[in-house]
Amino acid sequence: MAGTTPGTPRVLRAMNDRAALDLLLEHGPLSRTRIGKLTGLSKPTASQLLARLEAAGLVVATGTTEGRPGPNAQLYAVNARAAHVAGLDVTPERIRAAVADVAGDVVGEFKVRTPGRRAGESVVRQVTDALDGAVKAADLVRGDLYRVVIGTPGAFDPGTGRLRYASHLPGWHSPTLLDELAAALPMPVEYENDVNLAAIAEQRLGAARGHDDFVLLWNEGGLGAALVIGGRLHRGFTGGAGEVGFLPVPGAPLVRHVTKANSGGFQELAGGQVLPRLAREFGVADIPGGTPIEVATALVARAAEAVRRRDEGDGDPGSADSPTAPDPTAPDPDAPSRRLLETFATGLATGLASMVAVLDPELVVLSGALISAGGEPLRALVQHELGELAASRPRLVIGEVRHHPVLRGALESALAATRDEVFDTSR
């Protein structure tokens, strides 16, 4: 609302308009009377507000109330087609894109596979192919988008404009890349670290709602963290805050030249690549095949199920007096998997202890495919280990945004900025 004077009727109307739009986003369709009660506005003022927003194309009449005494009341909702945004989630294997309307509903998705691409191939083409696919699925054109947010591993250095901390992402390190993308895309484009976007998703929609100080620990293709302090993301001087995979930790070899190695002590101790080695070391039977992340996820899921069976007694076919009771001297087939999960949890807690000592967060959100596969058994083990390794003991929770959390965070980030523009009726 730049250029307006606080307290003037125009500003007050704009504030009431935005409050009403936020209520419609939160509650869904509402009647004039209900909007008046929730905002504290009189019926005539609420009527004027809705007429103003309807004329501006920001709300639409959607039907009437039914099943209540008295005449049916007109219901109003945010006009979802008033604006659209897009989010992209970039990994070395693929770019996933989605388009959402201003109400937050996803209306189009598309994925471009990028395995084995070389640095000389066009990243701009990959991005535009993914974006155009999602736009087409939404029955829109590229020019309909108000804003795009792109999530990548690492971070673009604000001083140089070059991607750092992500040497495994081929083609994304050109010093002219951001200028090339700006030339190809007509709308504002923002770039954000992928784990930071997962934290935004949890803060807006998931386990971190209502929390101003929390850490999100991500474990999927690599280990990373997002730091939210005072309700805001802390990115650091070069954007590298939260690149905890490079963190030196006890129990792992000291890795030097970490950016060239694209790894560090914490990654070597508790990253997904350690799980097949642990499985072989502990004698886990039938190690699954697949991509590295698929193998690691399957091992963690199997280990978590082994812990559940022990804790719930599902592995005991009978009492000690039953003729079908197991032989107590026989080897426990689940023991290697349980040991794997316990060792994995200790590794995660070791790195977390250093982060907790520095940040003292009220909450730690555990997210990413490997941690989600471990579920509550893994969370409980990490919580126990952290209690023995750290002086402060934040509450640990599993992330609640399970469906493409990085992509959802990109959309939420784009929506927040777009709503501030589109919903500002003081202009």
Secondary structure, 3 states (H helix, E strand, C coil): CCCCCCCCHHHHHHHHHHHHHHHHHHHCCEEHHHHHHHHCCCHHHHHHHHHHHHHCCCEEEEEECCCCCCCCCEEEEECHHHCEEEEEEECCCEEEEEEEECCCCEEEEEEEECCCCCCCCCHHHHHHHHHHHHHHHCCCCHHHEEEEEEEECCEECCCCCCEECCCCCCCCCCCCHHHHHHHHCCCCEEEEEHHHHHHHHHHHHCCCCCCCCEEEEEECCCEEEEEEECCEECCCCCCCCCCHHHCCCCCCCCCCCHHHHCCCHHHHHHCCCHHHHHHHHHCCCCCCCCCHHHHHHHHHHHHHHHHHHHHHCCCCCCCCCCCCCCCCCCCCCCHHHHHHHHHHHHHHHHHHHHHHHHHCCCEEEEECHHHHHHHHHHHHHHHHHHHHHCCCCCEEEECCCCCCHHHHHHHHHHHHHHHHHHCCCCC
